[in-house]
């Protein structure tokens, strides 16, 4: 009987702590992105195909996307390969998510990051500038194996006039 009471007390003591830890998981809305994805898209540069991998690093303190996209030759000119890294992070616990992006075309973009309350969408938005374009990258979970990806740009001076630059559906590779 004492053993049963002790186990019950341990369950009651540990249960709420574990539930709190899960509820306090700032990464929960981003977990649907974890894995390797492949996709095809259509946009201003033309038809594209590529892969992206999302994985946690540094003991789960950052989320890293590694991406490689092939753009075939076409009306826009010679084909090329685009590679990039996107790192999502918090400056401190309880702070909002931020991200920084780099690519092999000498671009670097800083983003504010937000997840929708329903956990289906993650949105990256660069800060507005009077002299530079503004960018918005949106991942929307369609189901367990498909995510819609949309990259938009707004011209300098009109920070809310986003127009789709690239969009496509990615599919999870493997489980």
N, C-alpha and C positions, 0 to 999 in steps of 0.2 A: 504494500500500500504506500509506504514511504517513497519507494522507487517511482511509482506511478505519479505521485504528487510532485516529486522532483522533476520528472520528465515533463509534466504539464507546465510547471513553472518555467522550465527552460524554454519550452516551446512558446509560451506567452512572452517571455523576455526577448527571445531571439526573433520571433515572428514579426513583431512590429518594426524592429530594427531593419530586418531584411526588406520588408515592404517599403519602408522609408527610403532605403538605399535605392530601390528600383524606381520609386516615384521621383527621387532626386536625380536620376540619371539624365544629365543634360544631353547625352548622345542618343537617347531613345528615338527621337524623331528622325535621326540620320541613319539608323541601323539598316533600313531597307536598301541603302545604297551599297552596303558592304558586298564585295565580290567582284567578279570580272564580268564585263558587259561588252557586247558587240552590237554594232548597229550600222545603219545606213541613213543618210540624210539628204535633204535637198535644200538648197539655199543659193545665195548670190555667188559664192565661189563655184558652185556646181554640185554634182553628185559626189558624195563622199562615203568612205567606209572606214571603220576604225574600231579600236578597242580601248576600254578604260578599266582600270582597276581601282577600287576604293578599299583601303585597309587602314586600320588603326596602327599607330606607331607611338613610340615613347611611352610605353605602358598605358596606352589608351588615352593619352593627353592630347593627341592630334589625330586628325583624319586626313589621309593623303590620297589624292587622286593622281594616278599616272595615266596619261592618255597619249595615244598615237593614232593619227588620222591620215589617210591617204586621199589626196585630191587628184583625180586623173586629169590628164591634159584635155583641153577643150577650147571653147571659144574664148575663155579668159586667159589662155596661154598654156605654158608648160605645166605639167603635173608637179606635185611636190608632196612632201611628207611633213606634217605638222606634229610636233611633240610638245607636251606641256606638263606642268605639275601644279596642282592646286592643294594648298594646305589650309585646313580649317582648324581653328584654335580658339581658346578663350584666354584672355590676358590673365585672368584670375577666376577662381570658382565664384559662381554667381554672376559673372559678367556675361554680356551677350557674345554670341559667336561672331568671329571675324574670319576672313580668309585672305590669302594672298596667292596670286597666280603668276606664273612665269612661263614663257614659251620660247621655242627656238627661232622666233621671228623678232626677238628683242622687245616683246611686250611684257609689261608687269602691271597688274591690276589689283588694287585693294578693294575688298568687298565687305559690306555688312551682310550678315547672314541671318535668316529667320526661317523657322519651320512653322508650317500651318498648325493650328490647334488640333486638327484631325490626324496629323502625322503623315499625310499623303504627299505634301509638297515641301520642298526646300528651295528657298529663293536667295540668290546672291545678287546684291545691287551695289554698284560702285557709287561713290559720292559724286554729286553734281558739280560741274565746273563750267564756267563761262567760256573756257577756251579749249575744252577737250570733250570728246564724246562720252556719254554715260552708258554703262553696260548693265544688262540684267541677264542672269543665267538661272533657269528654272528647271528643277527636276520634279516631275509628278509621277508618283507610283500609279500605274494602271492596274497591275495585279502582281503576284509574287514573282513573275519572271519578266515583266516588261515595265519600262520607265520611259515616259516622254521627256525629251530634253529640248529645251528651247533657249537659244541665245539671241538676245535683242540688243539693239543699239539705239541711242537717242542722240541727235546732233547737238553740238555745243550750243548753249543758250536756250535750249528747249528740253530740259532734263526729263520731262514726262512723256515726250513724243517718241516712245519706243516703237521700233519696227523690227520684225523678225529678220534676222540675218541668216540663221541656220536653225533647222528643227528636224527632229527625227525620233524614232522609237528605238531604244536599245533593248537587247534581250540578254538575260543572264546566261552566262556560260557555265555549265555544270550545275551543281546544287546550290 
